[in-house]
């Protein structure tokens, strides 16, 4: 069986050999937009990310398994894949820990005035700050109660916060004190000190954080987005953050990436920007390889 790997994952030679030992003939291409190292019609399985943005999936006539290195499915033709009976797997659970830690980090950084103390240290000034806040006792809304959302909620619970998960169901879910339907989020956003976005980008969730939602946010609330930029109306966000200096936004993802230089978000004091970096961690490689190895092993053993 032919397995096509791409440079979206950094393989060690030991990992490559482990995949070969399963019975695969392994082919590798660094850039997914480049020419394939074998005919598309000869590929049985692939581990990729955005391969089908540059290569027509219809030409992969033998393809039966796609393993993504991303948690989201927004870079592959999901409906077409279903029609063709291709097994599709994502990086479920791989990035949950670092992303959840990042969300907590950004909130603590703001509550404990991390930027202020860094600047004072650089200037050699001994200056106390009397405006520090604590997480204990606050209310946190997590929009998207999947793997990442659960890990976010668990960590805020550990700090003594009350957590509510918003999703398409209200089933009891680990890490959440309460569950609610996503469709009710807009009318309840005013209750929460922290809003963390971890939901997938779907037609139903695009622009979920609208101007109306932003304007309704609680005084001094924090918005953290570690999901997809399209979940927030970015133009409205810029305008509302200009009007409401009490709000703070920690943004790791954007509608267009990299974020354009002319975006006013770069220059706002109530915004923390990171370059889609929250998922990065020293533990990702081992977790991702375990996921792909098990799926590829089960596939070839069928």
C-alpha positions in Angstrom: 0.0 0.0 0.0 1.3 3.5 -0.9 1.4 6.1 1.9 1.9 9.7 1.0 3.4 11.9 3.7 3.9 15.6 3.5 6.0 18.2 5.3 3.1 19.3 7.5 4.6 16.9 10.1 8.3 16.5 11.0 9.1 12.8 11.0 12.1 11.2 12.7 13.8 8.3 10.8 12.5 6.0 13.6 8.9 7.1 13.0 9.3 6.7 9.2 10.6 3.1 9.8 7.7 2.4 12.1 5.2 3.3 9.3 7.2 1.2 6.8 7.1 -1.7 9.2 3.3 -1.7 9.1 3.5 -2.6 5.4 3.4 0.8 3.7 5.6 2.0 0.8 6.2 5.5 2.0 6.5 8.5 -0.3 7.3 12.0 1.1 6.8 15.5 -0.3 7.8 18.6 1.7 5.5 21.2 0.2 1.9 20.2 -0.4 1.5 22.4 -3.4 4.4 20.8 -5.2 4.3 17.9 -7.7 3.4 14.6 -6.2 6.2 12.0 -5.8 3.9 9.4 -7.4 0.8 9.3 -9.4 -2.3 10.5 -7.5 -4.1 7.4 -8.7 -1.6 5.3 -6.9 -2.0 6.8 -3.4 -3.9 4.6 -0.9 -3.5 6.7 2.2 -2.1 10.1 3.1 -1.1 12.2 6.1 -1.5 15.8 5.2 -3.0 19.2 6.0 -3.9 21.3 2.9 -2.9 18.8 0.2 -6.3 19.0 -1.6 -6.1 22.8 -1.8 -3.5 22.3 -4.6 -4.4 18.8 -5.9 -7.8 17.6 -7.1 -9.1 14.9 -4.9 -10.9 13.3 -7.8 -7.5 12.2 -9.3 -6.8 10.1 -6.1 -9.0 7.2 -7.3 -7.5 4.7 -4.9 -7.4 6.9 -1.9 -9.1 5.3 1.2 -7.7 7.1 4.2 -6.8 10.7 5.0 -5.1 11.6 8.3 -5.0 15.3 8.9 -2.5 17.0 11.2 -5.0 19.7 12.0 -7.9 19.6 14.4 -10.2 21.4 11.9 -11.7 20.0 8.7 -11.9 23.3 6.9 -9.0 22.7 4.5 -10.4 19.5 3.0 -13.6 18.8 0.9 -15.5 16.9 3.6 -18.6 16.2 1.6 -16.7 14.8 -1.3 -14.6 12.6 1.0 -17.8 11.2 2.5 -19.2 10.5 -1.0 -16.1 8.6 -1.9 -16.2 6.5 1.2 -12.7 7.7 2.3 -11.9 7.4 6.0 -11.1 10.8 7.4 -9.3 11.5 10.7 -8.2 14.7 12.3 -5.7 15.5 15.1 -8.3 14.9 17.8 -6.8 15.7 21.2 -3.3 16.4 19.9 -3.3 20.2 20.5 -5.8 20.4 23.3 -3.3 20.7 26.2 -1.1 23.5 24.8 -4.1 25.5 23.5 -5.9 25.2 26.8 -2.7 26.3 28.6 -2.4 29.3 26.2 -5.9 30.4 27.0 -5.2 30.4 30.7 -1.8 32.1 30.2 -3.4 35.0 28.2 -6.0 35.6 30.9 -3.5 35.4 33.8 -1.1 37.7 31.8 -3.8 40.3 31.7 -5.2 39.8 35.2 -1.7 39.9 36.7 -0.5 42.7 34.5 2.4 40.7 33.0 3.2 43.3 30.4 3.4 46.1 33.0 5.9 44.3 35.1 8.1 43.4 32.0 8.2 47.0 31.0 9.1 48.1 34.6 11.8 45.5 34.8 13.3 46.7 31.5 13.3 50.2 32.8 14.8 49.2 36.1 11.9 50.6 38.0 10.5 49.2 41.4 6.8 49.9 40.8 3.9 48.2 42.5 0.6 47.7 40.6 -2.6 47.9 42.7 -5.0 46.7 40.0 -4.3 43.0 39.9 -7.2 40.6 39.6 -7.9 36.9 40.4 -9.5 34.1 38.5 -11.2 32.5 41.5 -14.9 33.3 41.5 -15.2 34.5 38.0 -17.5 33.1 35.3 -16.0 31.6 32.1 -17.9 30.8 28.9 -16.2 28.3 26.5 -17.9 28.4 23.1 -17.2 24.8 21.8 -17.2 22.0 24.3 -15.0 19.6 22.4 -11.6 18.3 23.3 -10.0 21.8 23.5 -12.9 23.3 25.2 -13.0 20.6 27.9 -9.3 21.1 28.6 -9.8 24.9 28.8 -12.7 24.4 31.2 -10.8 22.0 33.4 -8.0 24.4 33.9 -10.2 27.3 34.8 -12.1 25.1 37.2 -8.8 24.4 38.9 -8.4 28.1 39.5 -11.8 28.3 41.1 -13.8 29.7 38.2 -17.3 28.7 37.3 -17.4 27.3 33.7 -20.2 27.1 31.2 -19.8 25.2 27.9 -21.8 26.3 24.8 -22.3 23.7 22.2 -24.9 21.9 20.0 -25.8 19.7 23.0 -26.4 20.2 26.7 -25.0 16.8 27.8 -23.0 16.8 31.0 -19.4 17.4 29.9 -16.1 17.1 31.8 -14.8 20.4 33.0 -18.0 22.3 32.8 -20.3 23.3 35.7 -23.0 24.0 33.2 -23.9 23.3 29.6 -26.0 25.5 27.2 -26.8 25.6 23.5 -24.6 27.8 21.3 -27.7 29.5 20.0 -28.3 31.0 23.5 -24.8 32.4 23.8 -25.6 35.9 22.4 -28.3 36.5 25.0 -26.1 35.3 27.8 -22.7 36.7 26.9 -23.2 39.6 29.4 -22.9 37.1 32.3 -19.3 36.1 31.7 -16.0 37.6 32.7 -14.0 35.5 30.2 -15.2 34.1 26.8 -12.9 31.5 25.2 -13.7 30.5 21.6 -12.8 26.9 20.7 -15.6 26.0 18.3 -15.0 24.8 14.8 -15.6 27.1 11.9 -18.8 26.1 10.1 -21.4 28.0 8.2 -23.5 28.1 11.4 -20.6 29.5 13.5 -19.1 32.0 11.1 -19.4 35.5 12.5 -20.8 34.0 15.8 -19.0 36.8 17.7 -20.9 39.7 16.1 -21.0 43.4 16.8 -24.1 42.8 19.0 -22.4 40.1 21.0 -19.3 42.2 21.5 -21.3 45.3 22.6 -23.2 43.1 25.1 -20.1 41.7 26.7 -19.6 42.3 30.5 -17.6 45.2 31.7 -13.9 44.4 31.7 -14.5 41.1 30.0 -11.8 39.2 28.1 -12.3 37.5 24.7 -9.8 34.7 23.8 -9.9 33.2 20.3 -7.8 30.0 19.8 -10.1 28.5 17.2 -10.5 30.2 13.8 -10.6 33.9 12.9 -13.8 33.6 11.0 -15.8 33.0 14.2 -15.4 36.7 14.9 -16.6 39.6 12.8 -13.1 41.2 12.7 -14.3 44.6 11.4 -16.8 44.8 14.2 -14.2 43.7 16.7 -11.9 46.6 15.7 -14.7 49.1 16.0 -16.0 47.8 19.3 -12.6 47.6 20.9 -12.0 51.2 19.9 -15.2 52.2 21.6 -14.9 50.0 24.6 -11.4 50.3 26.2 -12.6 48.1 29.1 -12.7 45.0 26.9 -9.6 43.0 26.2 -9.0 40.5 23.4 -6.3 37.8 23.1 -6.3 36.7 19.5 -4.3 33.8 18.1 -6.2 33.4 14.9 -7.5 35.8 12.2 -9.7 35.9 9.2 -6.7 36.4 7.0 -3.3 35.1 8.1 -0.7 36.5 8.5 -2.6 39.5 9.9 -2.1 42.4 7.5 0.2 45.1 8.6 -2.5 47.8 8.2 -4.9 46.1 10.6 -5.7 48.4 13.6 -5.5 45.4 15.9 -1.7 45.6 15.9 -1.8 49.0 17.5 -4.5 48.6 20.1 -3.5 48.6 23.8 -6.4 46.2 24.7 -5.4 43.5 22.2 -2.8 40.7 22.5 -1.8 39.2 19.2 0.0 35.9 18.6 0.7 34.3 15.1 -1.6 31.2 15.3 0.9 29.8 17.8 -1.3 28.5 20.7 -1.1 24.9 19.5 2.7 24.7 19.5 4.2 22.4 22.1 7.1 20.0 22.7 4.5 17.3 23.3 2.7 17.5 20.0 5.0 15.3 17.9 4.6 12.3 20.1 0.8 12.8 20.4 0.3 13.3 16.7 2.4 10.3 15.7 0.5 8.1 18.1 -2.8 9.2 16.5 -1.6 8.6 12.9 0.2 5.4 13.7 -2.9 3.8 15.3 -5.2 4.9 12.4 -2.8 3.7 9.8 -2.2 0.4 11.6 -6.0 -0.2 11.9 -6.5 0.6 8.3 -3.8 -1.7 6.9 -5.0 -4.6 9.2 -8.6 -4.5 7.8 
